[in-house]
C-alpha cells in the first residue's frame, strides 16, 4: 500500500505498514465496534471525548455552538490511535 500525502511526490522512503500490526488489529475488528464487548469502556467514554473535541474546536476557532455539524469545513487529522471510535462519529 502506498499513501501519497498532499504536496508530496512519490512513495514514502520506507513502508509504514507492519503486516503483524494489521493482523493484530484485524483480529480485534469484530469486537472493537461491539458496545458491550471488551472495548465497552471506550464506547462509554466516547461521548465525553467527542464533546470535549467539539467544545474545544468551537472555542478555538470561534465557531457557533449547538450546530448539528459543528466541525463542518474544518480539516481534521486522525493519527490512527484506535479503531475509529472517535473519527467515525465526527464525519
Backbone torsions as a table, in degrees:
resi	resn	phi	psi	omega
1	UNK	NA	129.9	177.0
2	UNK	-117.0	130.9	178.6
3	UNK	-113.4	126.6	176.8
4	UNK	-103.3	122.2	179.2
5	UNK	-83.1	141.5	178.6
6	UNK	-52.6	126.8	179.8
7	UNK	91.2	-8.1	179.8
8	UNK	-97.1	164.1	177.2
9	UNK	-126.8	124.8	175.4
10	UNK	88.0	-177.1	-177.1
11	UNK	-81.7	157.4	176.2
12	UNK	-63.1	155.2	-177.5
13	UNK	-69.9	-29.7	175.9
14	UNK	-134.1	141.6	178.8
15	UNK	-65.7	145.0	-179.2
16	UNK	-112.2	7.3	-179.2
17	UNK	-105.0	122.0	179.7
18	UNK	-99.9	115.1	-178.4
19	UNK	-56.2	-33.6	178.4
20	UNK	-65.8	-39.8	178.0
21	UNK	-67.1	-40.4	177.7
22	UNK	-59.8	-45.1	179.6
23	UNK	-63.6	-42.7	-179.1
24	UNK	-61.1	-48.7	-177.6
25	UNK	-75.0	-27.8	174.4
26	UNK	-64.4	-37.7	178.8
27	UNK	-66.4	-28.8	-179.6
28	UNK	-85.9	-14.8	-169.0
29	UNK	-54.7	-44.1	-177.0
30	UNK	-62.0	-40.8	-178.7
31	UNK	-81.4	-23.9	-175.1
32	UNK	-56.3	-41.4	-176.0
33	UNK	-92.5	4.9	178.2
34	UNK	-84.1	109.5	-177.3
35	UNK	-65.8	-11.0	177.5
36	UNK	-110.0	5.7	-178.1
37	UNK	-85.4	-162.7	-175.8
38	UNK	-69.4	-13.1	176.6
39	UNK	-98.7	17.7	-179.4
40	UNK	-52.7	-42.3	179.1
41	UNK	-56.9	-36.8	178.0
42	UNK	-67.0	-40.4	177.9
43	UNK	-63.9	-41.3	-179.4
44	UNK	-67.0	-36.7	-177.1
45	UNK	-81.0	-19.3	-172.9
46	UNK	-56.8	-44.2	179.2
47	UNK	-57.4	-35.3	178.6
48	UNK	-67.1	-44.6	178.9
49	UNK	-62.5	-45.2	-179.3
50	UNK	-63.6	-41.4	177.9
51	UNK	-62.7	-43.0	178.3
52	UNK	-60.4	-46.6	-179.9
53	UNK	-61.7	-46.7	-179.3
54	UNK	-61.2	-49.8	-177.2
55	UNK	-65.5	-38.1	178.5
56	UNK	-66.4	-42.7	178.1
57	UNK	-64.8	-42.6	178.7
58	UNK	-58.8	-45.2	-179.1
59	UNK	-68.0	-47.2	-176.2
60	UNK	-64.6	-43.5	-175.7
61	UNK	-96.1	2.1	179.9
62	UNK	66.4	36.9	-178.3
63	UNK	-85.9	152.2	175.9
64	UNK	-67.5	141.1	178.9
65	UNK	-90.7	158.4	176.6
66	UNK	82.0	7.6	178.6
67	UNK	-74.9	152.6	178.5
68	UNK	-65.2	-38.7	178.8
69	UNK	-123.8	73.5	-172.1
70	UNK	-64.2	-22.2	-177.0
71	UNK	-100.9	5.2	-178.2
72	UNK	-58.3	132.4	179.9
73	UNK	94.2	-15.7	176.9
74	UNK	-85.9	152.4	174.8
75	UNK	-105.5	122.9	-176.5
76	UNK	-114.3	150.3	176.9
77	UNK	-117.8	121.0	173.7
78	UNK	-93.4	117.5	-175.6
79	UNK	-82.5	3.4	172.8
80	UNK	74.9	44.4	-178.8
81	UNK	-102.7	16.9	-180.0
82	UNK	-166.5	-167.4	-175.9
83	UNK	-92.7	13.2	179.0
84	UNK	98.8	8.9	-177.4
85	UNK	-65.1	-25.7	177.1
86	UNK	-92.3	-47.7	-172.7
87	UNK	-73.2	-33.4	-178.6
88	UNK	-59.9	-48.6	179.7
89	UNK	-68.4	-17.4	-178.6
90	UNK	-83.2	-11.1	-177.5
91	UNK	-78.5	NA	NA
